Amino acid sequence: MALNDILLRIRAAEAAAGRPERSVTLIAVSKVQPPERVRAVLEAGQRIFGENYVQEAQGKWPDWRAEFPGVELHMVGPLQSNKAKVAAELFDAIHTLDRASLAGRLARLADGMGRQPQLFVQVNTGSEPQKAGVLPESTDAFVAACRADGLRLDGAMCIPPEGEDPTPHFRLLRAIAEANGLPGLSMGMSADFEIAIAEGATHVRVGSAIFGERDYPAV
Ligand SMILES: *Cc1c(COP(=O)(O)O)cnc(C)c1O
């Protein structure tokens, strides 16, 4: 199945970049996919999944989690502050931390729960007005403010602009992450995950190349 092809391509890209085997984590992005496709990928052994919508994830994952031990869920879509509590309880990682109000809320939730999901700061590497993410020049201050709130930060994430060469964006994200002591690099999707691995990605977020095209486009 397509999952195995993607895993082979990831291992090959790691080797080509001189990186250790399994240094890259595959997040299978299952948003809006029909349940039978997701089940097939679970049955093939994949356990790390990405979702974009809190409500959708909340509806479908509790049952699969009970059936397939070891499932890890990553939030990769924009997170509204009023969904932060549900998200902090449901997800093992949130890749879209992009504003102070959300950071404050997640810090309070982590205090209350006694644990915190992994957190990736989303950086708007293309400074696109319509896109979520902290602007590159604001990231150092944002990271410092999150840490002052008591958050533990695990990495940085970006979605390069459509139709542009992603390489400069991956390099910028890596430089920002290194400057801020962020070990994780969440970058690379179906069309460009091998390039992202060459540029140091630790987490690639692959959807359609595993599950097939989505019936309606992602936001
Ligand atoms: C949908 C989505 C993906 C997966 O996209 P594909 O092109 O289908 O691989 C990855 N990251 C984010 C943030 C997404 O919204």
The ligand as a Tripos MOL2 file, in Angstrom:
@<TRIPOS>MOLECULE
LIG
   15    15     1     0     0
SMALL
NO_CHARGES

@<TRIPOS>ATOM
      1 C1         -3.5140   18.7220    4.9810 C.3       1 LIG1
      2 C2         -2.2270   19.0590    5.5860 C.ar      1 LIG1
      3 C3         -1.0860   18.2630    5.3640 C.ar      1 LIG1
      4 C4         -1.0690   17.0870    4.4020 C.3       1 LIG1
      5 O1         -1.1490   17.5730    3.1040 O.3       1 LIG1
      6 P1         -0.8820   16.6270    1.8260 P.3       1 LIG1
      7 O2         -0.5140   17.5660    0.7600 O.co2     1 LIG1
      8 O3         -2.1680   15.9190    1.5860 O.co2     1 LIG1
      9 O4          0.2050   15.7110    2.1810 O.co2     1 LIG1
     10 C5          0.0730   18.5970    6.0310 C.ar      1 LIG1
     11 N1          0.1380   19.6480    6.8600 N.ar      1 LIG1
     12 C6         -0.9310   20.4340    7.0930 C.ar      1 LIG1
     13 C7         -0.7960   21.5800    8.0240 C.3       1 LIG1
     14 C8         -2.1300   20.1790    6.4660 C.ar      1 LIG1
     15 O5         -3.1870   20.9790    6.6850 O.3       1 LIG1
@<TRIPOS>BOND
     1     1     2 1
     2     2     3 ar
     3     2    14 ar
     4     3     4 1
     5     3    10 ar
     6     4     5 1
     7     5     6 1
     8     6     7 2
     9     6     8 1
    10     6     9 1
    11    10    11 ar
    12    11    12 ar
    13    12    13 1
    14    12    14 ar
    15    14    15 1
@<TRIPOS>SUBSTRUCTURE
     1 LIG1         1 GROUP 0 **** ****
